[in-house]
Amino acid sequence: MDFSGLQNGISYFPVGTLAVNVLGSFFLSLTMYLSEYHGLFGEETRIFLTIGFLGSFTTMSTFSYETFKLLENKEINLFIINITATLALTLLGVYLGKMVALWRR
């Protein structure tokens, strides 16, 4: 993965990082709500899955670096879109995870 914020001299939008963070938010929410409302996972398993696995799967540091590189490269529109899309879509991921976990409850 090229973390320079440029690919062949052209700025790119970090779609991969966004996708990983959205999926991670969905699965973290799903795990938490299944644990809370259905008792599917014990406390140790839940902590391992959410902090250990999903915490390392999602990547705030990569998001921050790539977003900063967009700003540094004066790609203001991509900078704003990345922040907005990440926040909105990760919250949507949490909501969808909750909906799936509580479906037919």
C-alpha positions in Angstrom: 0.0 0.0 0.0 1.3 3.4 -0.9 0.9 5.7 2.1 2.3 8.8 0.3 -1.2 10.1 -0.6 -0.1 10.1 -4.3 -0.3 7.4 -6.9 1.6 8.1 -10.1 1.6 11.8 -9.1 -2.2 11.8 -8.7 -3.9 12.1 -5.3 -6.2 9.2 -4.5 -9.1 8.7 -2.2 -8.3 6.0 0.5 -11.2 3.7 -0.3 -9.6 0.7 1.3 -9.1 2.3 4.6 -12.7 3.6 4.5 -14.1 0.1 3.7 -12.1 -1.6 6.5 -13.3 1.0 9.0 -17.0 0.7 8.0 -16.8 -3.1 8.0 -15.0 -3.1 11.4 -17.7 -0.7 12.8 -20.5 -3.0 11.6 -18.9 -6.2 13.0 -18.0 -4.5 16.3 -21.5 -3.3 16.7 -22.9 -6.7 15.8 -20.7 -8.4 18.3 -21.5 -6.0 21.1 -25.3 -6.2 20.6 -25.3 -10.0 20.2 -23.4 -10.1 23.5 -25.5 -7.6 25.3 -29.0 -8.8 24.1 -28.5 -12.4 23.3 -25.6 -13.5 25.5 -23.9 -15.0 22.5 -20.4 -14.3 23.7 -18.9 -14.3 27.2 -17.1 -11.3 28.4 -13.6 -12.6 27.6 -14.6 -13.6 24.1 -16.3 -10.3 23.5 -13.3 -8.4 24.7 -11.0 -10.5 22.4 -13.2 -10.0 19.4 -13.9 -6.3 19.9 -10.6 -5.0 21.3 -8.2 -7.6 20.1 -9.4 -8.5 16.7 -11.7 -5.7 15.4 -9.6 -3.1 17.1 -6.6 -4.1 15.1 -8.7 -4.6 12.0 -9.8 -1.1 11.9 -7.2 1.6 11.6 -7.6 5.1 12.9 -3.9 5.8 12.5 -4.0 5.0 8.8 -7.2 7.0 8.3 -5.5 10.0 10.1 -2.3 9.7 8.1 -4.0 9.4 4.7 -6.4 12.2 5.5 -3.5 14.5 6.6 -1.7 13.6 3.3 -4.8 14.8 1.4 -4.6 18.1 3.2 -0.9 18.3 2.8 -1.3 17.7 -1.0 -3.9 20.5 -1.1 -6.7 18.0 -2.0 -9.2 19.9 0.2 -12.3 18.4 -1.4 -11.0 14.8 -0.9 -9.9 15.7 2.6 -13.4 16.9 3.6 -15.1 14.0 1.8 -12.8 11.4 3.5 -13.6 12.8 7.0 -17.3 13.1 6.3 -17.7 9.7 4.6 -15.7 8.0 7.3 -17.7 9.4 10.1 -21.1 9.0 8.4 -20.4 5.5 7.1 -18.9 4.1 10.3 -21.9 5.3 12.3 -24.1 3.7 9.6 -22.1 0.5 10.1 -22.7 0.6 13.8 -26.4 1.2 13.3 -26.7 -1.7 10.7 -24.8 -4.0 13.1 -27.3 -3.2 15.8 -30.2 -3.8 13.4 -28.9 -7.2 12.4 -28.2 -8.2 15.9 -31.7 -7.2 17.1 -33.5 -8.4 14.0 -36.4 -10.7 15.1 -35.7 -10.1 18.7 
